[in-house]
Amino acid sequence: MAGLDSYDCVAIGDSLHHDIKGANNAGIESVFITGGIHAAELGLADLSGSPETGALQALASKYGAYPSYVLPSFSW
């Protein structure tokens, strides 16, 4: 990311321990996709649903990864 400032970037991913933690470590903002690999841990039967705030906070604390933003899904 040569030539870019951290505020010009955002990481998007469904893995708290890889994508979001990596963004935290790099000092860039992140978007956590809840309908991905952590959907079951968040209690989501419908992948387009939103998790309970407490469940999301608990999972973020478990992995020590804190997203800037949260979305249920992402499409290119």
TAFENKA-V259033 format. One record per residue. N is the residue number from 1. RES is the residue in one small letter. SS is DSSP state (2 for helix, 1 for strand, 0 for the rest). PSI is psi in radians with two decimals (NA if undefined). OMEGA is omega in whole degrees, -180 to 180 (* if undefined). Layout:
# TAFENKA-V259033
N|RES|SS|PSI|OMEGA / N|RES|SS|PSI|OMEGA
This chain:
# TAFENKA-V259033
1|m|0|0.67|-180 / 2|a|0|2.36|178 / 3|g|0|-0.02|179 / 4|l|0|2.48|173 / 5|d|0|2.71|-178 / 6|s|2|-0.53|-179 / 7|y|2|-0.12|176 / 8|d|2|0.01|-174 / 9|c|0|2.69|171 / 10|v|1|2.37|177 / 11|a|1|2.41|180 / 12|i|1|2.23|179 / 13|g|1|2.89|180 / 14|d|0|0.04|-179 / 15|s|0|1.97|179 / 16|l|2|-0.78|-174 / 17|h|2|-0.23|176 / 18|h|2|-1.13|-173 / 19|d|2|-0.93|-175 / 20|i|2|-0.75|177 / 21|k|2|-0.69|177 / 22|g|2|-0.72|177 / 23|a|2|-0.75|177 / 24|n|2|-0.81|-179 / 25|n|2|-0.53|-180 / 26|a|2|-0.14|180 / 27|g|0|0.48|178 / 28|i|0|2.75|179 / 29|e|1|2.79|-176 / 30|s|1|2.71|174 / 31|v|1|2.06|179 / 32|f|1|2.19|178 / 33|i|1|1.89|-173 / 34|t|0|-0.36|-178 / 35|g|0|0.28|-179 / 36|g|0|-2.37|-172 / 37|i|0|-0.33|180 / 38|h|0|0.13|-176 / 39|a|0|-0.80|-179 / 40|a|0|-0.72|178 / 41|e|0|-0.49|180 / 42|l|0|-0.02|179 / 43|g|0|0.51|-178 / 44|l|0|1.95|174 / 45|a|0|-0.61|177 / 46|d|0|1.98|-174 / 47|l|0|-0.21|177 / 48|s|0|0.00|-180 / 49|g|0|2.99|178 / 50|s|0|2.38|179 / 51|p|0|2.79|172 / 52|e|0|2.49|-179 / 53|t|2|-0.75|-179 / 54|g|2|-0.69|179 / 55|a|2|-0.71|179 / 56|l|2|-0.76|179 / 57|q|2|-0.72|180 / 58|a|2|-0.73|-180 / 59|l|2|-0.70|177 / 60|a|2|-0.74|179 / 61|s|2|-0.68|180 / 62|k|2|-0.72|-178 / 63|y|2|-0.09|-178 / 64|g|0|0.64|-177 / 65|a|0|2.16|-171 / 66|y|0|1.87|-179 / 67|p|0|2.64|175 / 68|s|0|-0.63|-177 / 69|y|1|2.79|-179 / 70|v|1|2.32|176 / 71|l|1|2.62|178 / 72|p|0|-0.56|-179 / 73|s|0|2.98|-180 / 74|f|0|2.32|177 / 75|s|0|2.50|177 / 76|w|0|NA|*
